[in-house]
Amino acid sequence: MTMFGDGLDTAVQRAFTRPIPKSAPAKMRYLVKQLKGTKAAAEALGISRRTVERYVKGQFKRPRKDLADRLESEVKKRWQPQIKEKAKQRAGTTGGIVIDTRARFGYTAAPGTTDDARLRHLTVALPPTYAARLFEARDQGASDQQLQEIAAEGLQEVYFKDGGRRAAGLLVEYTDLEHIEFGL
C-alpha cells in the first residue's frame, strides 16, 4: 500500500460527478466496455474470459474478495478520466492541495535551536505549484518516498518557514508517517 499515491488518488476521486457502479455485474460491464472486449477485461483482472462473460450476463453476482478488490481498482482507475484530469489541473493551477498529516517532524537549523523530532498533526493548504508537482510525479510513477519529499518541501516552505518570512536556514525532516489525507 502506498500512502501518498493512494491518498492522491482518493482526493481526485472525490471530484467524481457520478458514483461508480455498485454491483459486480455493472462494474464488469463497464470494464468490458472500456477495454473493448471480454478478453482484455479478463487479462486485466487475471481471470478467465468465461468468468467475465458470466458476470456480464448476471449469472455471477458476488466475486470473492480478491477479485472484488481488483475489479473495484480497475473501474476506479478508468472512471471519469476527464473529471480526474480537470481536478488535477485545477489543483495545479489555481486551487492548490490541502494536506492533513500526522507525522514526526525533525529540524536542521541554526545552532542553539532545538532539533528534536516531535509528533505533530498538521492541516496545511499548499499552493498550486506543489499540487502540480505531486500529481506530475504521481503520474510519472514516483515512489512514495519521492512524493513524501515533495510534500515535506511544501510543508517546510508554507508552514515552518511561513513563505520565507522566518526560519531561513531551516530544513525539515518528515518521518514516521502515521496518517496522510489530501483534499482539493
Secondary structure, DSSP 8 states (H G I E B T S, - for coil): --HHHHHHHHHHHTT-SS----SHHHHHHHHHHHHTSHHHHHHHHTS-HHHHHHHHHTS-----HHHHHHHHHHHHHHS-HHHHHHHHHHIIIII-EEEEEEEEEEEE-STTS----EEEEEEEEE-HHHHHHHHHHHHTT--HHHHHHHHHHHHIIIIISGGGTS-TT-EEEEEEEEEEEEE-
